[in-house]
Structure formats: structure tokens, C-alpha cells
């Protein structure tokens, strides 16, 4: 009798997850490094405010436009090579930005970096799905998201110091850091069986249309759209204006409010991921969206700075509860063995659409009506996602034969024509 026993899923994440987490942290630090420098660097080429701002927007627009192609690349070539290609493209584009001789070169190189950014973002989600044990997906997602958030907090602090040296220095530092990160990930994952796609893998690709048949995937799209709208868009664009115009506070208070939000987000994300693995993806997503909606609306109806900080705290807690849950749910729908680049790209695009459209819509509403209405509409996006999550189906697989169960559920919900076969 063989003594080899199939162990139940341990509570330890694979080494490859920590490689991705470390890379995420370094990438986020680098992204934060160039944040304070980019608009001023563009303006140094004697262009107006609109042109300088467009360098920032062009990156997001290219990410959004190239996401479907990134999904097809992941489906065709696999997650690991696309991840490394994407990092390499951003590294080259960022180093080229440091050497840009005029505004148009800077715009071209920064836009090209957006292509690589969406490649490694979509493929990173795919790698997390492929590598993470099904019942640890929430924890892995929470750890990955927290690392990116903490890197994003540390980056601007370091970047402000580099800007004092030169406007080109942050781009040079970020480009070199990305080169080292690419080499590190390649070295650590080059022989990993978990990160590689078997050459004889014959699992059919799940299409975006098939995934849309699953109510939980639709809910995840809505919550990622709301998260992009609130967290990536309105939080960075409308809050600084609101603090100055309504609360009559200076930029230092804006920094405090953003720090409160980020700290609450980081504090909750890991806990929410663990909860999602133990009790289900749906409860933390529903609770998080409710808090995000309430906190966002409350921001826009108060003129008290302390209440505003409390509302920022509530919204930060809510956002931290949503992220690991929705990422784990998408992974459950797709399954670790499934090929679904378009599914991952659609999920990522939802956040990018929110980040691009949110600030424009909220700004126009605030200008036409009031800040209160703008924040109410923003909170309404989270409330809409809340409703869809109430209608969603729990996807947390049982502890026994969990991956098989998860893929069976995904097949039944996404591809009903497969029911009854075999």
C-alpha cells in the first residue's frame, strides 16, 4: 500500500504567490515614484495644463484600449510569458521617458507603457488564479492587493525626494527597478510547474460571453467598475477639490484624508480575503459595497472635517472588503485550469472604465449641480453593484475536491448546454 497521501489544502500559500506579491509591491512603488513628476515633467516642455494632463490620461486610455488584445495574448501564449513581456515593455517605455527630448516623445513613450501595463495586469490576475489553491484565493488576492496598495503609498514619498534631484530621475529609477523586477520574476518562475501551462493542456477557453452568463461574474464586473469609479477615479480627482472648496482646508488635509482611506483599505484587505476563503465570497463583497456606498455619499453631504475623515475611513474599509472577494469569485468562475484571457481582460477593463469615466462624470455633475450630487451618484455606482451581488451565487468551493467542484459550477452556470453530458 502506498504511503503517499493526498494532503488537504494547507493554509500556506505557494512560494510563487510571494514572488508575485513582491513584484506587485515594487511595481506600485515605481508607479508612485513617477506620479508626482509626470505632469510637471510634461509641463517642462512648454505645453499647457491640458496637454500636461493628457499625458496622465493617455496611459489609462491605452490600457483600456489594449485590454482585449492582452486577453487574447494570455489565452494564446499563457500568463507567464505575457507577464514578462508586459513588464519589459513598461521598463523600456519608462526608461525612454527619462530620455524624452520633447513633449511628443514623452507622450508616445508613456502611451506605449500603457500597452505593457495592461499586459502584466491581466496576466498577473491569471497567474494568481492558476497558482492559488481554490480555498486560499481570497487570501492570495488580499495579499497581492495589499502589497500594491502599500507600494502605492510609499512610492510618492520616495518620488518627491527624487523630483528634487531631477524631473527625469523618477523615470530612470522606475525603469531600472522594472528591469530588476522582470529578471527576478523570470528567475523565480522559470521552472515553476504551477506558473506554467502544460503543453498538452486541452481545456477549452472560456469566452467573455460565456462568463457573462454567470451572475457572480456580472456582479464582479459591476463591483470592479464601482471600485475603479470611486477609488481610482473620484477619490483622486474630486476629493482634493472638495476639501478646498467646501471644507476650506489646504492640501495637507487632502493628504490626511487619502491616507486614512488607504490605511483602512490596507488594514481590512487581508482580513476580508481570509473571511472570503472561510465563509464565502459573497458576504464581504456585499458588506464592503454597502460601506463604500454609505461612506462615499457621506463625504459629499458634510462640511465637518472630522465627519469627512470618518466617512473616508468607512469608504476605505468598504473598498478593502470588496477587492479580495470579487477577485476570488472571478477565479472561482474561471477555474485554475481554464483559459480565459478575455474573461480576465473584461474584468480589468471594468475598473479602467470606472477610473476614466468616473472623474469626468463626477466633475461635470459637481460643476452643473453640486459636490453632494456628484458624491451621491458615485455612491450610487457602489449601491448598484451591491444589488447585483445580492443576486449573485456563492462560488466558494467545498473543501473536498474543491477545484473540480468550482469548475463544474462554472461550466453549469456559464455553459448550460454542457449539462447532462457524460
C-alpha positions as CSV (number, residue, x, y, z in Angstrom):
1,X,0.0,0.0,0.0
2,X,1.4,3.4,-1.0
3,X,2.2,5.8,1.8
4,X,1.7,8.7,-0.4
5,X,-1.3,10.6,0.9
6,X,-3.1,13.4,-0.8
7,X,-2.9,16.2,1.7
8,X,-5.9,18.5,2.2
9,X,-5.2,22.1,1.2
10,X,-2.7,23.6,3.7
11,X,-3.0,27.1,4.9
12,X,0.3,28.0,3.3
13,X,0.4,29.8,0.0
14,X,2.8,28.6,-2.7
15,X,6.2,30.3,-3.0
16,X,5.2,31.7,-6.4
17,X,2.4,33.8,-4.8
18,X,5.0,35.7,-2.8
19,X,7.1,36.3,-5.9
20,X,4.1,38.0,-7.5
21,X,3.3,39.9,-4.3
22,X,6.9,41.2,-4.1
23,X,6.8,42.2,-7.8
24,X,3.5,43.9,-7.2
25,X,5.0,45.9,-4.4
26,X,8.0,47.0,-6.5
27,X,5.8,47.9,-9.4
28,X,3.5,50.0,-7.2
29,X,6.4,51.8,-5.7
30,X,7.7,52.7,-9.1
31,X,4.3,53.8,-10.3
32,X,4.1,56.1,-7.3
33,X,7.7,57.3,-8.0
34,X,6.7,58.9,-11.3
35,X,3.3,60.2,-10.1
36,X,4.5,63.5,-8.6
37,X,6.9,64.1,-11.5
38,X,4.8,63.2,-14.7
39,X,2.6,66.3,-15.0
40,X,5.5,68.7,-14.2
41,X,7.8,66.9,-16.5
42,X,5.3,67.3,-19.3
43,X,4.8,71.0,-18.5
44,X,8.6,71.5,-18.7
45,X,8.3,71.1,-22.4
46,X,6.4,74.4,-22.6
47,X,2.9,73.0,-23.0
48,X,-0.4,74.0,-21.3
49,X,-2.2,72.4,-18.5
50,X,-4.5,70.4,-20.8
51,X,-1.6,68.9,-22.7
52,X,0.3,68.1,-19.5
53,X,-2.7,66.4,-18.0
54,X,-3.3,64.4,-21.2
55,X,0.0,62.5,-20.6
56,X,-1.6,61.1,-17.5
57,X,-4.9,60.3,-19.2
58,X,-3.2,58.7,-22.3
59,X,-1.7,55.9,-20.2
60,X,-5.2,55.0,-18.9
61,X,-6.8,55.2,-22.3
62,X,-4.2,53.0,-23.9
63,X,-4.6,50.5,-21.1
64,X,-8.3,50.4,-21.7
65,X,-8.0,50.1,-25.5
66,X,-5.4,47.3,-25.4
67,X,-7.0,45.2,-22.7
68,X,-8.9,42.9,-25.2
69,X,-5.7,42.2,-27.1
70,X,-4.0,41.4,-23.8
71,X,-6.6,38.9,-23.0
72,X,-6.2,37.2,-26.4
73,X,-2.4,37.1,-25.8
74,X,-2.9,35.4,-22.4
75,X,-5.2,32.8,-23.9
76,X,-2.8,32.2,-26.8
77,X,0.6,32.2,-25.1
78,X,-0.1,31.8,-21.4
79,X,0.1,34.0,-18.4
80,X,3.8,33.9,-17.5
81,X,5.3,35.0,-20.9
82,X,2.8,37.8,-21.3
83,X,3.5,39.0,-17.7
84,X,7.2,39.2,-18.5
85,X,6.7,40.8,-21.9
86,X,4.4,43.4,-20.3
87,X,6.9,44.2,-17.6
88,X,9.7,44.5,-20.2
89,X,7.6,46.9,-22.3
90,X,6.9,49.2,-19.4
91,X,10.5,49.1,-18.4
92,X,11.7,50.2,-21.8
93,X,8.9,52.8,-22.2
94,X,9.7,54.3,-18.8
95,X,13.5,54.5,-19.5
96,X,12.6,56.1,-22.8
97,X,10.5,58.7,-21.0
98,X,13.6,59.6,-18.9
99,X,15.4,60.4,-22.2
100,X,12.5,62.2,-23.9
101,X,13.6,65.3,-25.8
102,X,10.2,66.8,-26.3
103,X,6.5,66.6,-25.3
104,X,5.5,64.3,-28.2
105,X,8.2,61.8,-27.4
106,X,7.1,61.7,-23.7
107,X,3.5,61.2,-24.8
108,X,4.5,58.4,-27.2
109,X,6.7,56.5,-24.7
110,X,4.2,56.9,-21.8
111,X,1.4,55.7,-24.0
112,X,3.5,52.6,-25.1
113,X,4.0,51.9,-21.4
114,X,0.2,51.6,-21.1
115,X,0.3,48.6,-23.5
116,X,2.7,46.8,-21.3
117,X,0.8,47.7,-18.1
118,X,-2.4,46.1,-19.2
119,X,-0.5,43.0,-20.4
120,X,1.1,42.4,-17.0
121,X,-2.0,43.3,-15.1
122,X,-4.3,40.9,-16.9
123,X,-1.7,38.1,-16.9
124,X,-0.9,38.7,-13.2
125,X,-4.6,38.0,-12.3
126,X,-4.4,34.9,-14.5
127,X,-1.2,33.8,-12.7
128,X,-2.9,34.3,-9.3
129,X,-5.8,32.1,-10.4
130,X,-3.5,29.4,-11.8
131,X,-1.2,29.3,-8.8
132,X,-3.5,29.9,-5.8
133,X,-5.2,26.9,-4.2
134,X,-9.0,27.3,-4.6
135,X,-9.7,27.8,-0.9
136,X,-6.9,30.3,-0.5
137,X,-7.8,32.6,-3.4
138,X,-9.2,35.3,-1.2
139,X,-6.1,35.4,1.0
140,X,-3.8,35.4,-2.1
141,X,-5.8,38.2,-3.7
142,X,-5.8,40.2,-0.4
143,X,-2.1,39.9,0.0
144,X,-1.5,40.9,-3.6
145,X,-3.8,43.9,-3.4
146,X,-2.3,45.0,-0.1
147,X,1.2,44.9,-1.5
148,X,0.2,47.1,-4.4
149,X,-1.6,49.5,-2.1
150,X,1.4,49.8,0.3
151,X,3.8,50.3,-2.6
152,X,1.5,53.0,-3.9
153,X,1.7,54.8,-0.6
154,X,5.5,54.5,-0.3
155,X,6.1,55.5,-4.0
156,X,5.1,59.2,-3.9
157,X,7.1,59.7,-0.7
158,X,10.3,58.5,-2.5
159,X,9.3,60.1,-5.7
160,X,9.0,63.6,-4.1
161,X,12.6,63.2,-3.0
162,X,13.8,62.2,-6.5
163,X,11.9,65.1,-8.1
164,X,14.1,67.5,-6.0
165,X,17.1,66.0,-7.8
166,X,15.7,66.0,-11.3
167,X,12.3,65.5,-13.1
168,X,13.9,62.7,-15.1
169,X,15.3,60.8,-12.1
170,X,12.0,59.1,-11.0
171,X,11.6,57.6,-14.5
172,X,15.1,56.4,-14.6
173,X,14.7,54.8,-11.1
174,X,11.4,53.2,-12.1
175,X,12.7,51.8,-15.4
176,X,15.7,50.2,-13.7
177,X,13.5,48.8,-10.9
178,X,11.3,47.2,-13.5
179,X,14.2,45.7,-15.3
180,X,15.3,44.1,-12.0
181,X,11.8,43.0,-11.2
182,X,11.4,41.3,-14.6
183,X,14.7,39.4,-14.1
184,X,13.6,38.4,-10.6
185,X,10.2,37.1,-11.7
186,X,11.8,35.2,-14.7
187,X,14.4,33.7,-12.4
188,X,11.9,32.6,-9.7
189,X,9.2,31.3,-12.0
190,X,11.3,29.9,-14.9
191,X,11.0,26.3,-13.6
192,X,7.7,26.6,-11.8
193,X,5.2,23.9,-12.7
194,X,2.4,25.9,-11.0
195,X,3.0,29.0,-13.1
196,X,3.4,27.2,-16.4
197,X,0.8,26.0,-18.7
198,X,1.2,22.3,-19.6
199,X,2.0,21.9,-23.3
200,X,-0.8,19.2,-23.7
201,X,-3.4,21.2,-21.8
202,X,-6.7,20.8,-23.8
203,X,-9.1,22.7,-21.6
204,X,-11.2,24.9,-23.8
205,X,-11.0,28.7,-23.5
206,X,-13.9,30.3,-21.6
207,X,-15.2,33.3,-23.6
208,X,-16.3,36.6,-22.2
209,X,-19.9,35.9,-23.4
210,X,-19.9,32.6,-21.5
211,X,-18.7,34.2,-18.3
212,X,-21.4,36.8,-18.6
213,X,-24.0,34.1,-18.1
214,X,-22.7,33.6,-14.6
215,X,-24.5,36.1,-12.2
216,X,-21.4,36.3,-9.9
217,X,-19.2,37.3,-12.8
218,X,-21.7,40.1,-13.7
219,X,-21.6,41.2,-10.1
220,X,-17.8,41.2,-10.1
221,X,-17.8,43.4,-13.2
222,X,-20.2,45.8,-11.5
223,X,-18.2,46.0,-8.3
224,X,-14.9,46.4,-10.2
225,X,-16.5,49.2,-12.2
226,X,-17.6,50.9,-9.0
227,X,-14.2,50.4,-7.4
228,X,-12.5,52.0,-10.3
229,X,-15.0,54.8,-10.4
230,X,-14.7,55.6,-6.7
231,X,-11.2,54.5,-5.6
232,X,-9.1,55.1,-8.8
233,X,-11.1,58.0,-10.2
234,X,-13.2,60.2,-8.0
235,X,-11.1,59.7,-4.8
236,X,-8.1,61.2,-6.6
237,X,-9.8,63.9,-8.6
238,X,-12.9,65.1,-6.7
239,X,-11.7,64.9,-3.1
240,X,-8.9,67.4,-3.4
241,X,-11.3,69.9,-5.0
242,X,-14.0,69.2,-2.3
243,X,-11.5,69.7,0.5
244,X,-10.5,73.1,-0.8
245,X,-14.0,74.4,-1.9
246,X,-16.3,73.0,0.8
247,X,-14.1,72.1,3.8
248,X,-11.9,75.2,3.3
249,X,-8.8,73.1,4.1
250,X,-5.4,73.0,2.4
251,X,-3.6,70.3,0.5
252,X,-2.2,68.8,3.7
253,X,-5.7,67.8,4.8
254,X,-6.3,66.2,1.5
255,X,-3.2,64.1,2.1
256,X,-4.6,63.1,5.5
257,X,-8.0,62.1,4.1
258,X,-6.4,60.0,1.4
259,X,-4.0,58.4,3.9
260,X,-7.0,57.5,6.2
261,X,-8.7,55.8,3.2
262,X,-5.6,53.9,2.2
263,X,-4.8,52.8,5.7
264,X,-8.4,51.5,6.3
265,X,-8.2,49.7,2.9
266,X,-4.9,48.0,3.7
267,X,-6.0,47.1,7.2
268,X,-9.1,45.3,6.0
269,X,-8.0,43.7,2.8
270,X,-6.1,40.7,4.3
271,X,-8.9,40.0,6.8
272,X,-11.5,40.2,4.1
273,X,-9.5,37.7,2.0
274,X,-9.3,35.2,4.8
275,X,-13.0,35.7,5.5
276,X,-13.8,35.1,1.9
277,X,-11.9,31.8,2.0
278,X,-13.7,30.6,5.1
279,X,-17.2,31.9,4.9
280,X,-17.7,32.7,1.2
281,X,-17.0,35.4,-1.4
282,X,-20.4,37.0,-1.2
283,X,-20.7,38.3,2.4
284,X,-17.6,40.5,2.4
285,X,-18.4,41.8,-1.1
286,X,-21.9,42.8,-0.1
287,X,-20.8,44.3,3.2
288,X,-17.9,46.1,1.5
289,X,-20.1,47.6,-1.2
290,X,-22.6,48.8,1.4
291,X,-19.9,50.6,3.4
292,X,-18.3,52.0,0.2
293,X,-21.7,53.5,-0.9
294,X,-22.5,54.9,2.6
295,X,-19.0,56.4,3.1
296,X,-18.9,57.9,-0.4
297,X,-22.3,59.6,-0.1
298,X,-21.5,60.8,3.4
299,X,-18.4,62.5,2.1
300,X,-20.4,64.8,-0.1
301,X,-23.0,65.9,2.5
302,X,-20.8,67.0,5.3
303,X,-18.9,70.2,5.9
304,X,-17.3,69.0,9.1
305,X,-13.7,67.8,8.5
306,X,-13.9,65.2,11.3
307,X,-17.0,63.7,9.8
308,X,-15.3,63.7,6.4
309,X,-12.4,61.8,7.8
310,X,-14.8,59.3,9.4
311,X,-16.6,58.9,6.0
312,X,-13.2,58.3,4.3
313,X,-12.5,55.6,6.9
314,X,-15.8,53.9,6.2
315,X,-15.3,54.0,2.4
316,X,-11.8,52.7,2.8
317,X,-13.0,49.7,4.9
318,X,-15.6,49.0,2.3
319,X,-13.2,49.1,-0.6
320,X,-10.9,46.7,1.3
321,X,-13.7,44.3,1.8
322,X,-14.7,44.2,-1.9
323,X,-11.4,43.6,-3.7
324,X,-10.3,40.2,-2.4
325,X,-13.9,38.8,-2.6
326,X,-14.5,39.9,-6.2
327,X,-11.1,38.7,-7.4
328,X,-11.6,35.3,-5.8
329,X,-15.1,35.0,-7.2
330,X,-13.8,35.6,-10.7
331,X,-11.1,33.0,-10.1
332,X,-13.8,30.5,-9.0
333,X,-15.9,31.2,-12.1
334,X,-12.9,30.7,-14.4
335,X,-11.2,27.8,-12.6
336,X,-7.5,27.3,-12.3
337,X,-7.2,25.2,-15.4
338,X,-9.4,27.3,-17.7
339,X,-8.0,29.5,-20.4
340,X,-10.0,32.7,-20.2
341,X,-7.9,35.7,-21.2
342,X,-10.9,37.7,-22.5
343,X,-12.7,37.0,-19.1
344,X,-9.8,38.5,-17.2
345,X,-9.4,41.4,-19.6
346,X,-13.1,42.2,-19.3
347,X,-12.8,42.2,-15.5
348,X,-9.8,44.5,-15.7
349,X,-11.5,46.8,-18.2
350,X,-14.4,47.4,-15.9
351,X,-12.1,49.1,-13.4
352,X,-10.3,51.1,-16.1
353,X,-13.6,52.3,-17.5
354,X,-14.6,53.5,-14.0
355,X,-11.3,55.2,-13.5
356,X,-11.6,57.1,-16.8
357,X,-15.3,57.9,-16.8
358,X,-15.8,58.4,-13.1
359,X,-13.8,61.6,-12.7
360,X,-15.2,63.1,-15.9
361,X,-18.8,62.4,-14.9
362,X,-18.4,63.4,-11.2
363,X,-16.6,66.6,-12.2
364,X,-19.3,67.6,-14.7
365,X,-22.1,66.8,-12.1
366,X,-20.3,68.8,-9.4
367,X,-19.9,71.8,-11.8
368,X,-23.5,71.6,-13.0
369,X,-25.2,70.9,-9.7
370,X,-23.2,70.3,-6.6
371,X,-20.5,68.2,-4.9
372,X,-23.2,66.5,-2.9
373,X,-24.9,65.3,-6.0
374,X,-21.6,64.2,-7.5
375,X,-20.7,62.1,-4.5
376,X,-24.3,60.7,-4.3
377,X,-24.1,59.5,-7.9
378,X,-20.7,58.0,-7.2
379,X,-22.1,56.2,-4.2
380,X,-24.9,55.0,-6.4
381,X,-22.5,53.1,-8.5
382,X,-21.5,51.1,-5.4
383,X,-25.1,50.7,-4.5
384,X,-25.9,49.2,-8.0
385,X,-23.1,46.7,-7.6
386,X,-24.4,45.9,-4.1
387,X,-27.8,44.9,-5.6
388,X,-26.1,42.7,-8.2
389,X,-24.1,41.0,-5.5
390,X,-27.2,40.3,-3.5
391,X,-28.5,38.4,-6.6
392,X,-25.2,36.6,-7.2
393,X,-24.4,33.0,-6.4
394,X,-21.8,31.9,-3.9
395,X,-18.8,30.4,-5.6
396,X,-16.6,29.3,-2.7
397,X,-15.9,25.6,-3.5
398,X,-16.3,23.0,-0.7
399,X,-13.2,21.8,0.9
400,X,-13.4,18.4,-0.7
401,X,-12.3,18.2,-4.4
402,X,-12.6,22.0,-4.4
403,X,-11.2,22.7,-7.8
404,X,-13.3,20.1,-9.6
405,X,-16.4,21.5,-7.9
406,X,-15.6,25.1,-8.8
407,X,-15.1,24.3,-12.4
408,X,-18.3,22.2,-12.5
409,X,-20.2,25.1,-11.1
410,X,-18.7,27.5,-13.6
411,X,-19.4,25.1,-16.5
412,X,-23.0,24.7,-15.4
413,X,-23.7,28.4,-15.0
414,X,-21.7,29.7,-17.9
415,X,-22.3,26.9,-20.4
416,X,-25.7,25.4,-19.7
417,X,-25.6,23.4,-23.0
418,X,-22.9,21.2,-21.2
419,X,-25.4,20.0,-18.6
420,X,-26.2,16.3,-18.8
421,X,-23.2,15.4,-20.9
422,X,-21.2,12.4,-19.9
